[in-house]
């Protein structure tokens, strides 16, 4: 099910989006009522989940450390130690030493946290990359010849929808939360990205991809087991990456998702008929089909 995420840039629900697919992939979407989320480290771009060089610079690390110091200081100054003590004692069902609580929120611990941020840039995401799954859309008011060429070889289908419809379409999926964010295009040799949330690297791409105007639906999923971590917290369980799938099929409401089905430029009448049959066989209306306007003839000059 869709869930709002404050760290991600999300255009309005009325924003027009497109999903360009070869016919066979579109057929699978319709027959299964599912969108496929690919694991980020299985995608073609080696920069998926990468961190720009500027995030590792000394100046940036110092600036980030100061941000963390100020943020933690504001939070800790407002902590009600008495309330924390009561909650911990209720949870542990035993008396808690007040000095232990005061130590948690001590100046020494604050500086230790700040130093970790200063010395250690955000993770390289070798851990994070296989735990993020992506389903990508193109933001545009009209169909795109570039996207026909890139993702369907002009022999495919484009699903036309809106961000609002995409959100609502995820309602049947209960297993994981689905987040949605607009991709920002940057220079990885000069720019930095915000830190503090593991989703952010997956909504930043190189400027060379700017023409994709991408919107991403993202799932975070880690293959935890029932096996507890030795000497770890009670709720900590071992992770087995060998059990991580290459992708996640996500159930969607196609009636909610699909506003129109565009067929590629030059599609034959027989193929259009086959698309209509496919839609009707799966409870959708063949009237959803629209022929691409890319090959339309220019208007005749008035005489």
Backbone as a ProteinNet text record, in pm:
[ID]
protein_1_A
[PRIMARY]
XXXXXXXXXXXXXXXXXXXXXXXXXXXXXXXXXXXXXXXXXXXXXXXXXXXXXXXXXXXXXXXXXXXXXXXXXXXXXXXXXXXXXXXXXXXXXXXXXXXXXXXXXXXXXXXXXXXXXXXXXXXXXXXXXXXXXXXXXXXXXXXXXXXXXXXXXXXXXXXXXXXXXXXXXXXXXXXXXXXXXXXXXXXXXXXXXXXXXXXXXXXXXXXXXXXXXXXXXXXXXXXXXXXXXXXXXXXXXXXXXXXXXXXXXXXXXXXXXXXXXXXXXXXXXXXXXXXXXXXXXXXXXXXXXXXXXXXXXXXXXXX
[TERTIARY]
83.2	0	87.6	41.4	117.3	124.9	242.3	259.2	338.7	292	361	496	596.4	729.9	780.2	797.3	831.9	964.7	1056.3	1188.5	1188.5	1081.4	1077.3	995.5	1042.5	968.2	857.8	735.4	620.6	533	523.5	436.4	290	202.9	61.1	-0.8	-112.3	-180.2	-227.6	-246.5	-295.6	-185.6	-60.6	52.2	40.7	57.6	44.4	171.8	155.1	270.6	244.2	355.1	348.6	442.2	400	484.3	493.4	612	635.5	690.8	625.1	669.2	655.4	742.7	719.4	586.7	528	394.3	389.9	491.2	491.1	489.7	562.9	564.8	428.5	369.1	236.3	134.7	144.5	55	63.4	185.2	204.8	141.8	155.3	94.5	-56.6	-117.7	-263.2	-311.1	-246	-290.9	-272.2	-164.1	-134.7	-187.2	-230.5	-268.8	-156.2	-34	83.4	180	249	362.7	488.5	591.2	715.1	811.8	860.6	960.3	1096.1	1188.2	1319.7	1414.4	1495.4	1596.4	1697.9	1734.7	1814.1	1949.5	2011	2142.1	2131.8	2009.6	1989.1	1960.4	1955.3	1924.2	2051.2	2034.2	2147.5	2243.8	2192.7	2275.5	2356.7	2489.6	2576.4	2569.8	2513.2	2503.2	2378.9	2299.9	2183.2	2227.3	2173.3	2206.3	2343.3	2412.3	2548.1	2543.6	2656	2669.1	2765.6	2726.7	2816.3	2943.9	3050.1	3178.5	3175.4	3093.3	3088	3044.9	2964.6	2921.9	3037.8	3150.4	3266.2	3369.8	3345.9	3443.2	3447.5	3562.7	3581	3483.6	3465.2	3374.7	3231.4	3188.2	3050.8	3033.1	3131.6	3120.6	3111.2	3187.9	3182.9	3046.5	2996.8	2865.6	2756.4	2765.8	2668.4	2676.8	2799.6	2818.7	2752.6	2767.1	2706.8	2553.8	2500	2354.6	2303.9	2376.4	2336.9	2347.9	2455	2472.3	2353.9	2319.2	2209.9	2076.7	2055.3	1929.6	1916.9	2022.4	2017.3	2005.9	2074.7	2070.4	1928.2	1860.4	1721.8	1632.2	1652.1	1568.6	1594.6	1721	1754.9	1719	1722.3	1686	1539.8	1458.9	1314.9	1273.4	1370.6	1338.1	1296.8	1185.4	1137.3	1196.3	1305.2	1376.1	1288.9	1204.9	1116.2	1018.2	965.8	874.2	946.8	1069.4	1148.5	1173.3	1206	1231.7	1106.9	991	866.5	836.4	856.1	827.3	922.3	1050.4	1147.2	1119.9	1084.9	1055	929.5	831.4	710	740.7	825.2	860.8	945.9	1045.1	1138.3	1084.1	978.6	918.4	1021.5	1108.7	1207.1	1252.4	1314.2	1358.1	1478.6	1476.7	1585.3	1666	1799.1	1888.6	1878.4	1839.5	1821.9	1951.9	2064.4	2193.3	2220.3	2170.7	2187.6	2112.4	1995	1915.6	1983	2032.5	2100.1	2225.6	2290.7	2411.2	2378.2	2261.3	2219.9	2211.7	2159.8	2139.7	2248.4	2365.9	2475.8	2545.4	2618.2	2696.5	2802.1	2856.2	2957.6	2900.3	2780.7	2717	2679.2	2639	2605.5	2726.8	2840.7	2962	3011.5	2988.4	3026.5	2945.8	2815.4	2729.9	2771.7	2805.2	2847.9	2978.6	3069.6	3199.2	3183.5	3090.1	3065.2	3018.1	2933.8	2883.6	2997.1	3083.5	3193.8	3294.5	3323.9	3428.9	3378.8	3250.9	3200.5	3088.7	3117.2	3010.3	2901.3	2787.1	2679.5	2729.9	2667.4	2713.9	2724.6	2810.9	2828.7	2708.7	2615	2491.1	2511.7	2623.2	2636	2533.7	2506.1	2400.2	2263.9	2252.7	2122.1	2070.3	2160.9	2116.4	2028.3	2066.3	1978.4	1851.2	1835.4	1714.2	1613	1643.3	1551.3	1504.4	1375	1312.2	1237.4	1251.6	1206	1109.6	1008.4	918.9	913.2	950	978.9	873.6	840.8	742.4	801	741.9	785.8	683.3	730.4	641.4	633.8	513.8	497.2	348.1	312.5	172.9	133.9	232.7	205.5	298.2	267.5	354.9	490.8	590.6	728.3	790.2	837.8	905.3	1034	1103.6	1225.7	1196.5	1087.3	1054.1	1006.2	935.9	900.6	1026.8	1126.6	1251.1	1328.8	1330.1	1416.9	1361	1228.2	1172.8	1072.9	1045.3	952.9	991.5	1099.6	1143.9	1030.8	944.6	829.3	743.7	741	656.3	574.5	563.4	503.8	380.3	362.1	243.7	288.3	211.8	235.6	108.9	121.3	9.5	10.1	-100.4	-114.8	-193.1	-139.4	-203.4	-173.7	-203.1	-165.9	-102.3	-33.1	27.6	-80.3	-191.1	-300	-354	-370.5	-418.8	-318	-190.3	-85.9	-90.3	-103.6	-113.5	-230.7	-346.8	-467.4	-457.6	-385.2	-374.3	-299.4	-217.9	-139.5	-219.3	-344.4	-422.8	-429	-435.4	-441	-314	-202.1	-73.6	-54.8	-54.4	-46.5	90.2	175.2	298.7	402.8	419.1	518.6	457.8	520	481.6	546.2	474.3	524.3	537.1	658.3	683.8	697.9	666.9	673.1	753	847.7	928.2	974.8	986.6	1037.8	1189.7	1249.1	1394.6	1454.6	1563.4	1639.2	1768.2	1804.3	1921.9	2036.3	2152.5	2263.8	2395.3	2498.2	2634.9	2703.8	2730.8	2786.5	2930.2	2995.5	3132.2	3135.6	3023.6	3022.5	2912.8	2798.7	2683.6	2684.3	2602.4	2579.8	2431	2397.4	2256.6	2231.9	2106.9	2077.4	2106.2	2138.2	2160.1	2051.5	2047.2	1952.9	1840.5	1831.9	1730.7	1781	1764	1818.2	1750.4	1631.3	1563.8	1623.9	1687	1729.5	1826.4	1924.3	2011.3	1936.5	1819.3	1745.4	1650.1	1651	1576.4	1672.5	1798.6	1899.4	1971.6	1979.2	2047.5	2135.2	2220.3	2308.4	2229.9	2283.9	2217.5	2199.3	2281.6	2270	2134.4	2063.6	1934.1	1816.4	1844.9	1742.3	1620.5	1640.7	1529.8	1425.4	1460.6	1365.2	1254.5	1279.4	1178.6	1109.8	1188.6	1143.1	1073.6	970.9	905.6	925.8	956.2	982.5	890	838.2	775	881.2	896.5	1008.4	957.5	1013.6	987.8	1120.3	1120.7	1236.9	1203.6	1287.7	1260.2	1391.2	1403.6	1523.6	1483.7	1558.4	1521.2	1560.4	1486.7	1514.1	1459.4	1517.5	1476.1	1419.7	1376.6	1328.3	1443.4	1564.4	1681.4	1732.3	1733.4	1776.4	1926.4	1964.1	2105.5	2165	2277	2341.4	2385.8	2354.2	2391.8	2331.7	2227.5	2162.3	2033.6	1966.3	1836.4	1736.6	1632.4	1534.1	1465.4	1449.2	1376.3	1468.2	1598	1693.2	1702.9	1689	1697.1	1800.2	1856.5	1960.3	1902.5	1989	1953.1	2024.3	1951.7	2011	1992.4	2095.2	2084.6	2064	2107.1	2088	1939.1	1855.7	1711.3	1641.8	1718.1	1657.7	1622.3	1496.8	1458.5	1515	1520.4	1565.9	1460.2	1338.2	1230.3	1109.5	1015.7	893.3	772.8	686.9	561.9	460.6	407	317.5	176.4	79.8	-59.1	-111.9	-181.1	-237.7	-380.7	-457	-592.1	-581.2	-592.5	-575	-686.3	-805.6	-914.7	-879.9	-812.4	-770.6	-649.7	-558.7	-430.4	-440.1	-508.2	-500.8	-605.7	-557.4	-646.6	-663.4	-551.4	-552.7	-439.8	-452.9	-348.6	-308.8	-188.9	-140.2	-63.4	-91.6	-15.2	89.3	203.8	320.6	294.2	372.7	361.3	378	294.8	307	248.3	179.8	120.2	12.5	14.1	-81.8	-220.3	-321.3	-459.3	-476.5	-407.1	-420.2	-364.3	-255.2	-198.4	-290.8	-347.7	-442.7	-561.4	-607.7	-717.4	-677.5	-553.8	-505.2	-497.1	-456	-451.4	-592.7	-688.2	-826.6	-879.2	-847.4	-890.3	-829.1	-700.9	-631.9	-700.6	-733.6	-799.7	-935.1	-1014.4	-1148.5	-1143.8	-1048.4	-1035.6	-1000.3	-947.7	-906	-989.4	-1112.5	-1207.5	-1189.1	-1111.8	-1089	-1156	-1175.9	-1249.1	-1153.2	-1183.3	-1097.1	-1101.6	-1200.4	-1206.4	-1092.7	-1017.5	-900.5	-789.3	-792	-683.1	-684.7	-566.3	-546.1	-425.7	-440.7	-329.2	-232.6	-102.6	-2	-19.2	2.7	-7.7	126.7	231.6	366.2	371.7	302.8	309.3	197.3	120.9	14.1	71.7	-3.7	37.3	13.9	95.5	75.1	-56.7	-116.9	-242.4	-222.3	-322.4	-314	-326.9	-253.1	-256.6	-390.4	-459.7	-587.8	-569.3	-665.3	-658.9	-737.2
-119.1	0	125.4	227.5	352.5	418.4	479.7	557.8	684	794.5	922.1	919.5	983.5	989.6	1133.1	1197.1	1338.3	1373.8	1275.9	1306	1309	1259.3	1248.4	1361.4	1409.7	1511.4	1443.5	1485.5	1420.1	1524.3	1520.8	1615.3	1592.2	1679.5	1670.7	1543.6	1502.4	1380.9	1390.2	1511.3	1528	1512.5	1503.4	1493.9	1370.8	1392.7	1285.1	1200.1	1067.5	976.5	865.6	805.6	703.2	587.8	468.7	349.2	282.1	290.3	234.4	92.8	-3	-141.6	-211.7	-309.4	-398.3	-471	-517.2	-577	-693.9	-780.9	-898	-858.5	-752.4	-705.6	-646.7	-572.5	-517.2	-630.1	-732.7	-847.1	-909.6	-917.9	-975.9	-887.5	-755.7	-662.8	-683.1	-692.3	-703.1	-839.5	-946.1	-1080.2	-1106.4	-1050.6	-1076.6	-968.2	-853.8	-737.2	-703.1	-694.6	-667.6	-574.6	-491	-414.5	-476.1	-487.4	-551.1	-445.5	-465.1	-377.6	-448	-389.9	-450.4	-411.9	-506.6	-476.6	-379.5	-278.3	-168.9	-214.2	-314.1	-359.5	-452.3	-480.5	-559	-469.6	-339	-246.8	-210.7	-153.4	-131.5	-22.9	78.2	191.9	158.5	156.5	125.9	233.3	349.2	458.7	447.5	344.4	328.4	320.9	409	409.6	465.6	522.9	575.1	707.8	740.4	864	957.6	1083.1	1177.2	1202.9	1235.1	1259.8	1373.1	1475.1	1590.9	1551.8	1446.4	1402.2	1351.7	1318.9	1267.9	1376.7	1497.6	1605.1	1649.1	1699.4	1742.9	1855.3	1947.6	2060.8	2013	1920.4	1869.9	1792.8	1708.4	1628.5	1717.8	1827.3	1919.6	1988.5	2028.8	2094.4	1997.7	1874.5	1773.9	1745.6	1742.6	1718.9	1829.4	1953.6	2065.4	2057.7	2014	1998.3	1895.1	1783.2	1677.8	1726.1	1799.3	1851.8	1940.5	2034.2	2126.9	2054.4	1956.8	1882.3	1799.7	1724.5	1642.8	1728	1840.3	1927.2	1976.8	2018.1	2065	1952.3	1832.9	1719.7	1681.7	1674.2	1626.8	1727.7	1856.1	1958.7	1948.1	1891.2	1880.8	1744	1656.8	1523.6	1531.6	1470.2	1460.3	1332.6	1347.2	1231.1	1148.7	1215.6	1144.1	1054.9	1108.2	1030.8	911.8	935.1	826.9	717.3	758.7	661.7	577.3	640.6	569.1	468.5	511.9	424.3	304.6	327.9	219.1	119.6	169.7	81	-2.4	58.8	-15	-124.9	-91	-188.2	-301.5	-265.7	-365.3	-435.6	-377.1	-431.9	-441.3	-342.3	-332.6	-187.9	-158.6	-20.7	13.2	134.7	181.5	287.7	275.2	373.7	506.2	612.7	743.9	793.9	758	802	743	621.5	559.4	638.5	685.3	763.8	897.9	959.7	1088.7	1073.7	958.8	933.4	924.8	864.7	852.9	990.2	1087	1221.4	1318.7	1265.6	1349	1421.9	1525.3	1600.5	1510.8	1419	1327	1238.6	1185.8	1102.1	1182.6	1305.6	1391.8	1412.5	1444.6	1468.3	1340.2	1226.3	1098.8	1073.8	1104.4	1087.2	1182.1	1304.7	1404.3	1361.8	1307.3	1265.2	1151.1	1060.8	950.6	1004.2	1104.1	1164.3	1234.4	1302.5	1376.8	1283.2	1173.8	1084.7	980.7	947.7	840.6	890.8	906.3	943.9	837.6	874.2	776	652	541.7	413.5	413.5	327.2	315.9	247.9	202.3	141.1	6.8	-57.8	-196.4	-281.6	-242	-308.5	-262	-132.5	-75	-109.3	-120.5	-140	-264	-380.3	-497.3	-495.2	-396	-389.1	-288.5	-224.6	-128.4	-178.3	-172.3	-221.9	-106.1	-94.6	23.3	-10.9	74.2	69.2	211.3	227.8	361	407.9	537.5	601.4	727.9	772.8	892.4	1003	1120.3	1234.5	1317.7	1332.1	1411.9	1432.5	1549.7	1574	1498.8	1469.7	1403.4	1283.4	1196.7	1082.5	1131.4	1047.5	1086.9	993.6	1050.5	969.5	909	984.1	933.2	807.9	808.6	693.7	574.7	601.6	491.2	421.6	500.9	443.7	368	424.4	370.5	246.8	240.5	136.1	43	64.2	-29	-58.4	3.4	-18.1	10.2	103.8	143.1	23.5	-77.4	-193.7	-229.5	-134.7	-168	-88	-75.5	-14.4	88.7	195.4	292.2	305.3	281.8	303.7	450	516.4	655.8	658.8	732.8	737.2	871.7	883.2	1000	950.6	1039.3	1000.3	959.6	1030.8	994.8	855.8	822.7	689.3	582	612.5	516.4	486.9	588.7	569.4	477.6	510	431.6	288.8	269.9	136.4	39.2	90.2	2.3	-49.7	-13.8	-55.8	-207	-288.1	-434	-492.9	-419.9	-475	-444.3	-547.8	-530.5	-566.9	-633.7	-691.1	-585	-482.5	-377.9	-240.3	-139.7	-1.5	42.1	119	170.1	321.6	372.3	516.4	568.9	695.9	754.4	884.3	901.1	1022.4	1057.8	1185.6	1235.9	1233.5	1190.2	1181.1	1319.2	1347.8	1471.2	1435.5	1516.2	1485.8	1579.2	1520.2	1597	1559.1	1639.4	1609.6	1537.4	1409.3	1329.9	1367.8	1446.3	1488.5	1620.3	1693.7	1824.6	1841.4	1780	1801.5	1704.1	1735.5	1645.6	1613.7	1513.2	1482.4	1489.5	1512.4	1514.6	1379.2	1382.2	1259.3	1244.6	1128.9	1107.9	1012.9	968.6	870.4	782.5	651.7	556.3	558.3	619.1	624.6	730.5	831.2	947.3	915.3	825.4	794	735.4	680.9	615.6	709.4	836	937.2	1044.7	1005.8	1093.1	1015	1075.9	1013.2	1116.7	1067.8	1157.3	1243.2	1360.5	1453.2	1394.9	1297.8	1235.5	1167.9	1139.4	1072.3	1169.3	1297.3	1397.9	1386.3	1340.9	1328	1225.7	1139.9	1038.3	1095.8	1212.1	1278.8	1176.1	1112.7	991	1014.1	934.5	920.1	776	756.2	619.9	579.6	458.3	392.6	301.3	306.4	238.6	152.3	33	-56.2	-87.4	-80.1	-122.4	-255.8	-356.3	-489.6	-562.9	-616.5	-689.9	-833.3	-933.4	-1074.1	-1124.3	-1078.7	-1126	-1266.8	-1338.4	-1476.3	-1482.7	-1598.4	-1617.3	-1640.8	-1650.2	-1680	-1552.9	-1547.8	-1426.3	-1401.5	-1276.2	-1238.4	-1267.6	-1338.4	-1371.4	-1243.4	-1235.6	-1121.3	-990.2	-999.4	-879.8	-851.6	-741.3	-710.6	-822.2	-827.7	-935.6	-938.6	-821.2	-814.5	-819.5	-846.6	-851.3	-992.9	-1003.7	-1133.2	-1129	-1245.7	-1253.5	-1225	-1166.7	-1138.2	-1238.6	-1294	-1387.6	-1332.5	-1266.1	-1200	-1299	-1423.2	-1521.5	-1550.4	-1511.3	-1531.4	-1409.5	-1304.6	-1182.6	-1203	-1180.4	-1197.7	-1086.4	-1109.9	-1007.5	-900.5	-931.7	-835.2	-875.1	-780.6	-804.7	-773.9	-872.1	-843.2	-784.8	-669.8	-596.8	-593	-640.7	-640.7	-498.1	-470.9	-337.5	-350.2	-244.9	-233.7	-168.5	-248	-194.7	-97.6	-118.9	-26.2	113.6	116.4	244.2	301.4	213.8	257.9	312.5	240.9	270	372.4	486	587.2	563.8	533.2	501.6	405.1	334.2	244.7	291.9	349	397.2	285.5	266.4	169.6	245.3	181.3	246.7	295.2	393	439	322	317.8	213.8	79.8	71.6	-55.6	-98.7	-224.8	-276	-291.3	-295	-312.1	-444	-548	-679.2	-676.5	-602.6	-591.8	-511.4	-403.2	-323.6	-409.9	-496.6	-587.3	-684.1	-732	-824.5	-755.8	-629.2	-553	-537.7	-507.2	-495.2	-624.5	-735.7	-866.5	-893.2	-860.6	-880.2	-801.1	-677	-593.5	-652.4	-687.2	-739.4	-871.9	-956.4	-1085.5	-1069.1	-952.2	-927.9	-817.6	-801.9	-713.4	-566.3	-530.8	-390.7	-359.1	-232.2	-189.1	-162.9	-217.7	-193.1	-47.1	28.6	171.1	250.3	186.5	250.9	274.1	200.8	204.4	336	395.4	515.9	493.4	520.4	508.5	624.9	596.3	701.1	807.4	931.5	1043.4	1078.6	1004.1	1037.4	1037.7	943.4	931.8	1006.3	1087.7	1163.1	1255.4	1274	1367.7	1510.8	1603.2	1743.5	1794	1893.9	1946.6	2007.1	1992.3	2047.6	2199.9	2260.4	2405.3	2450.1	2543.1	2590	2646.9	2618.2	2669.5	2800.8
0	0	0	-71.2	-77.1	60.3	87.6	209.6	178	227.4	207.1	279.2	217.3	278.5	268.7	382	385.8	322.4	309.8	254	101.5	38.7	-107	-168.8	-284	-358	-437.4	-412.9	-475	-544	-676.8	-747.6	-710.7	-760.6	-726.9	-784.2	-725.6	-770	-914.1	-965.8	-1103.1	-1207.8	-1163.4	-1256.6	-1345.4	-1475.9	-1574.5	-1576.8	-1576.3	-1580.7	-1682.2	-1731.6	-1835.9	-1800.5	-1839.2	-1824.9	-1961.7	-2024.6	-2157.7	-2145	-2210.2	-2200.8	-2336.1	-2363.9	-2478.9	-2459	-2567.7	-2558.1	-2460.4	-2462.3	-2374.9	-2226.9	-2193.6	-2054.7	-2016.5	-2110.6	-2085.3	-2066.5	-2147.1	-2136.6	-1998	-1945.4	-1812.1	-1704.8	-1719.2	-1623.6	-1617	-1735.1	-1742.4	-1692.2	-1733.6	-1694.8	-1546.2	-1487.4	-1346.3	-1253.3	-1309.4	-1227.6	-1130.2	-1184.9	-1102.5	-1174.9	-1097.1	-1145.2	-1085.4	-1166.4	-1121.4	-1069.4	-945.9	-884.8	-893.5	-969.6	-988.2	-874.7	-831.1	-729	-786.8	-710.8	-767.4	-819.8	-756.3	-803.7	-923.8	-969.6	-1090.4	-1211.1	-1190.3	-1298.5	-1375.4	-1494.8	-1585.8	-1539.4	-1469.4	-1430.4	-1305.4	-1318.7	-1205	-1096.3	-1129	-1032.8	-943.9	-961.6	-874.6	-729	-646.2	-504.1	-471.9	-572.5	-549.2	-472.7	-410.6	-334.1	-406.2	-432.6	-501.5	-421.7	-493.3	-428.6	-328.1	-352.4	-263.3	-122.6	-110.3	22.8	107.7	42.6	115.4	143.4	94.7	113.3	259.9	302.4	441	477.1	384.6	409.9	430.5	344.7	357.8	486.8	523.2	644.2	767.8	767.3	881.5	888.1	773.7	769.3	816.3	773.2	813.3	963.2	1016.2	1159.2	1241.5	1196.7	1268.6	1264	1149.7	1139	1239	1249.2	1342.3	1486	1518.3	1654.3	1692.7	1605.9	1636.6	1648.7	1561.4	1564.3	1691.5	1725.8	1846.1	1971.5	1971.2	2089.2	2114.3	2005.4	2019.9	2071.5	2016.8	2058.8	2204.3	2241.7	2374.6	2482.3	2447.7	2545.9	2586	2497.8	2524.5	2577.2	2601.9	2652.5	2799.3	2832.9	2970.6	3030.9	3106.3	3159.3	3253.1	3326.4	3418.6	3340.5	3230.7	3146.8	3084.4	3035.2	2976.6	3080.4	3202.9	3309.2	3337.9	3343.4	3369.6	3258	3132.5	3020.1	3016	3043.2	3042.3	3154.9	3271.3	3384.2	3356.9	3291.7	3258.5	3155.8	3058.9	2956.1	3013.4	3096.1	3150.4	3273.8	3331.8	3453.9	3566.2	3571.3	3679.3	3693	3805.7	3830.6	3742.6	3687.1	3600	3672.6	3660.9	3722	3645.9	3715	3651.1	3587.2	3646.7	3593.3	3454.6	3430.8	3299	3191.6	3229.6	3135.2	3107.9	3211	3194.8	3109.1	3120.5	3040.4	2891.8	2859.8	2719.8	2654.9	2729.3	2674.9	2718.9	2748.6	2796.3	2681.5	2713.9	2616.4	2551.7	2630.6	2579	2468.9	2489.6	2388	2264.4	2287	2174.9	2085.5	2146.3	2068.9	2001.5	2065.6	2005.2	1877.6	1882.1	1764.1	1652.2	1691	1593	1527.4	1606.2	1552.8	1452.5	1480.1	1386.1	1251.9	1256.2	1131.9	1058	1132.4	1070.6	1004.7	1070.4	1022	922.4	928.9	845.1	754.1	625.9	532.5	532.2	478	467.6	395.9	425.4	375.5	223.2	172.4	28.3	-37.3	45.4	-2.1	-71.2	-45	-88	-12.4	112.8	189.2	139.3	113.8	85	-54	-151.1	-289.9	-307.9	-255.4	-276.1	-192.2	-107.8	-25.2	-77.9	-192.3	-251.9	-389	-408.5	-531.3	-598	-730.7	-802.3	-915.9	-930.3	-1046	-1101.4	-1227.9	-1281.7	-1382.9	-1374.5	-1461.9	-1521.5	-1630.2	-1701.5	-1680.2	-1635	-1612.3	-1739.7	-1793.5	-1915.3	-1941.6	-1992.6	-2028.5	-2154.9	-2239.9	-2367.6	-2383.8	-2480.9	-2507	-2557.5	-2542	-2572.3	-2675.8	-2786.3	-2888.1	-2832.5	-2747.8	-2684	-2602.9	-2527.3	-2443.8	-2527.6	-2637.4	-2728	-2777.1	-2817.7	-2869.6	-2761.9	-2640	-2535.1	-2467.7	-2451.6	-2366	-2433.6	-2560.9	-2625.3	-2769.6	-2817.8	-2955.2	-3054.4	-3015.6	-3097.6	-3139.2	-3053.4	-3081.8	-2957.7	-2867.7	-2739.5	-2704.9	-2574.7	-2515.8	-2412.6	-2398.6	-2291.3	-2208	-2077.4	-1986.1	-1944.8	-1965	-1923.8	-1792.5	-1694.3	-1563.6	-1497.8	-1370.1	-1289.9	-1160	-1090.8	-963.2	-863.3	-862.4	-771.8	-799.8	-928.2	-964.5	-925.9	-943.6	-907.4	-757.5	-675.9	-530.9	-496.9	-553.1	-522.3	-573.7	-684	-743.3	-653.1	-560.4	-473.4	-353.5	-340.9	-224.1	-204.7	-312.7	-290.2	-230.9	-239.2	-193.1	-44	37.7	183.1	241.2	161.9	217.2	253.6	169.5	196.4	169.9	228.7	199.2	68.3	-9.5	-136.9	-126.1	-147.9	-144.3	-287.4	-306.8	-440.9	-435.5	-530.1	-532.6	-672.7	-698.4	-825.9	-824.4	-935	-945.1	-971	-901.6	-922.4	-995	-1096.2	-1178.6	-1140.4	-1109.6	-1054.5	-1123.5	-1095.9	-1139	-1022.7	-1038.6	-928.9	-894.1	-979	-948.3	-871.5	-869.2	-804.3	-699.8	-720.5	-632.3	-515.3	-416.9	-303.5	-297	-217.5	-193.4	-42.9	-2.1	141.9	205.3	333.1	408.2	513.4	573.6	681.8	649.3	521.3	486	373	386.8	290.5	154.8	143.4	13.5	-79	-22.4	-101.3	-215	-198.2	-312.5	-432.1	-408.8	-517.2	-590.2	-551.8	-627.5	-679.6	-698.9	-759.4	-869.3	-988.1	-1100.8	-1170.6	-1259	-1334.1	-1434.2	-1463.7	-1554.6	-1694.7	-1728.8	-1861	-1880.5	-1770.8	-1778.3	-1763.8	-1769.2	-1739.8	-1830.7	-1954.6	-2048.2	-2006.4	-1910.6	-1865.8	-1778	-1717.1	-1632.4	-1541.8	-1460.9	-1394.2	-1260.2	-1239.5	-1109.7	-1067.4	-939.3	-892.4	-778.5	-789.1	-675.9	-616	-483	-416.3	-301.5	-292.5	-179.4	-111.3	21.4	99.6	164.3	139.4	193.2	221.4	340.6	382	416	366.1	389.5	528.5	629.3	765.3	783.7	878.3	908	1049.5	1089.9	1227.4	1324.4	1270.6	1353.3	1421.8	1555.3	1625.3	1612.7	1623.4	1622.7	1760	1761.9	1889.2	1960	2089.2	2172.7	2121.1	2038.6	1986.9	2061.6	2026.9	2088.6	2061.3	2143.5	2132.3	1996.5	1934.8	1807.2	1685	1707.3	1595.8	1539.5	1407.3	1341.3	1229.1	1199.2	1097.7	958.6	874.8	735.8	646.8	550.9	455.8	315.2	265.4	135.9	21.8	40.7	-66	-88.9	5.9	-9.3	-71.1	-96.3	-151.3	-299.1	-337.8	-478.2	-565.9	-696	-790.7	-815.1	-777.9	-795.1	-713.8	-702.1	-625.7	-714	-741.2	-811.8	-714.4	-748.7	-658.3	-717.1	-642.5	-687.8	-699	-810.4	-832	-884.7	-864	-918.3	-1055.4	-1161.7	-1297	-1335.8	-1282.6	-1310.6	-1259	-1145.6	-1085.6	-1157.2	-1198.9	-1253.2	-1394.8	-1483.2	-1626.5	-1668.6	-1714.1	-1771.6	-1921.5	-1988.3	-2131.6	-2161.1	-2273	-2321.9	-2461.4	-2471.8	-2601.9	-2671.5	-2800.1	-2878.9	-2960.1	-2979.4	-3038.5	-3181.2	-3226.2	-3365	-3462.2	-3563.9	-3666.4	-3629.2	-3515.1	-3474.9	-3575.3	-3611.8	-3710.3	-3648.3	-3735.8	-3688.7	-3615.6	-3662	-3597.8	-3455.7	-3435.9	-3301.2	-3210.7	-3263.4	-3184.8	-3143.9	-3235.4	-3205	-3093.7	-3098.8	-2996	-2859.2	-2858.3	-2732.5	-2676.1	-2763.7	-2719.1	-2660.5	-2724.8	-2673.7	-2536.4	-2522.9	-2395.2	-2283.8	-2311.7	-2211.3	-2172.5	-2271.4	-2242.6	-2167.5	-2201.8	-2133.6	-1985.4	-1950	-1811.3	-1745.3	-1794.3	-1728.7	-1755.2	-1858.5	-1892.8	-2026.9	-2051.4	-2170.8	-2285.9	-2405.2	-2520.4	-2563.9	-2514.5	-2546.9	-2481.9	-2393.1	-2332.6	-2435	-2546	-2644.4	-2722.3	-2734.6	-2815.5	-2905.4	-3032.8	-3127.4	-3106	-3102.8	-3088.4	-3196	-3155.8	-3250.7	-3312.9	-3278.7	-3327.8	-3480.9	-3543.1	-3690.4	-3762.5	-3688.1	-3753	-3861.2	-3966.6	-4071.5	-4024.3	-4068.6	-4029.7	-4090.1	-4026.6	-4079.5	-4218.1	-4301.2	-4435	-4429.1	-4521.7	-4527.3	-4587.8	-4520.4	-4575.5	-4714.7	-4799.8	-4937	-4948.2
[MASK]
+++++++++++++++++++++++++++++++++++++++++++++++++++++++++++++++++++++++++++++++++++++++++++++++++++++++++++++++++++++++++++++++++++++++++++++++++++++++++++++++++++++++++++++++++++++++++++++++++++++++++++++++++++++++++++++++++++++++++++++++++++++++++++++++++++++++++++++++++++++++++++++++++++++++++++++++

